[in-house]
Amino acid sequence: MIVRLMHEGRFEVDEEVAKGLNDIDEQAGAAAERGDEDQLRELLRRMAEAVRANGARVPDEDLSASDAIIPPADLSLEEARLLFEDEGLIPDLPAAP
Amino acid sequence: MAGLMSRASAITKAKISKLLDHAEDPAETLDYSYERQLELLQNVKRGIADVVTAKKRLELQETQLEQSVVKLDSQAREALGAGREDLARQALERKSGLQQQLQSLDQQAKQLEEQQAKLEASEKALSAKVEAFRTQKETIKAQYSAAEAQVKIGEAATGIGEEMADTGLAIQRAKDKTEQMQARAAAIDELTTSGALEDFTSDQTELDRELGTLASQSQVDKELAAMKAEVGSGEPQKELEK
């Protein structure tokens, strides 16, 4: 599956890596919930590293959608909170007038 | 709480489908989307330029602070030479305060460097996708029926919409960081100008004045010594000319 590391690029990873990512992601969600920013960032960093080490770079001009999107590793707690609010964090795409 | 990955994906998809909701005429949607992509590309370029400007300002401040550190160090030596340990101590205290500021400027410069790298990666990826989208848009317009075009547009728009969402966030975060740093830089500028960088406030001007007096006294001493040497050596020279 294709994973996007936000602000970095996209990588193709196999199922096993994807499973590992899901496990870390759950811990990251829990860290965000209990307000542990250091742990949150450490887990996001580990996810990014797993993708970089085991994934194959998808060319920039590829227009397919990603199966998973990993937030940047320097995400703050406040940003993580925004991520869980519907209108938060990711800015609106410009809509037709 | 669910994981962060699924939330990031879900929000991005929601943003894209909101964008596609506006789609009525396929050709119009394609052109409109392409225009927005070009605008975003301009924004990310502007974002990079802003980060570079902020970095230059930090570097300028670093240079100024470094010069102040050198100056305070020599002032401390002069004060000590004149037997004014109290003044030397104050000058060294100011110097140590400036050195702390320097360290923090260094960290900020590194952070800006990271922001710049991220924006540049975003620009590269977006730029490649915009070009791919442009080609595909012409193909879709030329070769597909309206119904088929809708599907194709959906596919292309999802991929590029995701890139746009990512880039949009990168620009926003870089802007926030740059603004924070500019605010801090402005505060340091103000402190440097008012001379209140360290916490002596009222003693500050006194220290400056005393150090200044010492410096001018030692300058006067130096010039006097030089003149004495000149005047002293002037006579024998006249003798030689005779």
Chai-1 contact restraints between the chains, C-beta under 6 A:
chainA,res_idxA,chainB,res_idxB,connection_type,confidence,min_distance_angstrom,max_distance_angstrom,comment,restraint_id
A,M6,B,D166,contact,1.0,0.0,6.0,A-B,restraint_1
A,H7,B,K118,contact,1.0,0.0,6.0,A-B,restraint_2
A,H7,B,A170,contact,1.0,0.0,6.0,A-B,restraint_3
A,D25,B,G3,contact,1.0,0.0,6.0,A-B,restraint_4
A,D25,B,M5,contact,1.0,0.0,6.0,A-B,restraint_5
A,E26,B,G3,contact,1.0,0.0,6.0,A-B,restraint_6
A,A28,B,L4,contact,1.0,0.0,6.0,A-B,restraint_7
A,G29,B,M1,contact,1.0,0.0,6.0,A-B,restraint_8
A,G29,B,A2,contact,1.0,0.0,6.0,A-B,restraint_9
A,G29,B,G3,contact,1.0,0.0,6.0,A-B,restraint_10
A,G29,B,L4,contact,1.0,0.0,6.0,A-B,restraint_11
A,E33,B,M1,contact,1.0,0.0,6.0,A-B,restraint_12
A,D60,B,A125,contact,1.0,0.0,6.0,A-B,restraint_13
A,D60,B,A128,contact,1.0,0.0,6.0,A-B,restraint_14
A,E61,B,A128,contact,1.0,0.0,6.0,A-B,restraint_15
A,E61,B,A132,contact,1.0,0.0,6.0,A-B,restraint_16
A,L63,B,A132,contact,1.0,0.0,6.0,A-B,restraint_17
A,L63,B,A156,contact,1.0,0.0,6.0,A-B,restraint_18
A,L63,B,G159,contact,1.0,0.0,6.0,A-B,restraint_19
A,S64,B,G159,contact,1.0,0.0,6.0,A-B,restraint_20
A,A65,B,T158,contact,1.0,0.0,6.0,A-B,restraint_21
A,A65,B,G159,contact,1.0,0.0,6.0,A-B,restraint_22
A,A65,B,E162,contact,1.0,0.0,6.0,A-B,restraint_23
A,A68,B,M5,contact,1.0,0.0,6.0,A-B,restraint_24
A,I69,B,A8,contact,1.0,0.0,6.0,A-B,restraint_25
A,I69,B,S9,contact,1.0,0.0,6.0,A-B,restraint_26
A,I69,B,T12,contact,1.0,0.0,6.0,A-B,restraint_27
A,I70,B,M5,contact,1.0,0.0,6.0,A-B,restraint_28
A,P71,B,L4,contact,1.0,0.0,6.0,A-B,restraint_29
A,P71,B,A8,contact,1.0,0.0,6.0,A-B,restraint_30
A,L83,B,R7,contact,1.0,0.0,6.0,A-B,restraint_31
A,F84,B,R7,contact,1.0,0.0,6.0,A-B,restraint_32
A,I90,B,I11,contact,1.0,0.0,6.0,A-B,restraint_33
A,I90,B,A165,contact,1.0,0.0,6.0,A-B,restraint_34
A,I90,B,L169,contact,1.0,0.0,6.0,A-B,restraint_35
A,P91,B,G168,contact,1.0,0.0,6.0,A-B,restraint_36
A,P91,B,Q172,contact,1.0,0.0,6.0,A-B,restraint_37
A,L93,B,K15,contact,1.0,0.0,6.0,A-B,restraint_38
A,L93,B,L19,contact,1.0,0.0,6.0,A-B,restraint_39
A,L93,B,G161,contact,1.0,0.0,6.0,A-B,restraint_40
A,L93,B,M164,contact,1.0,0.0,6.0,A-B,restraint_41
A,P94,B,R36,contact,1.0,0.0,6.0,A-B,restraint_42
A,A95,B,L19,contact,1.0,0.0,6.0,A-B,restraint_43
A,A95,B,H22,contact,1.0,0.0,6.0,A-B,restraint_44
A,A96,B,H22,contact,1.0,0.0,6.0,A-B,restraint_45
A,A96,B,Y32,contact,1.0,0.0,6.0,A-B,restraint_46
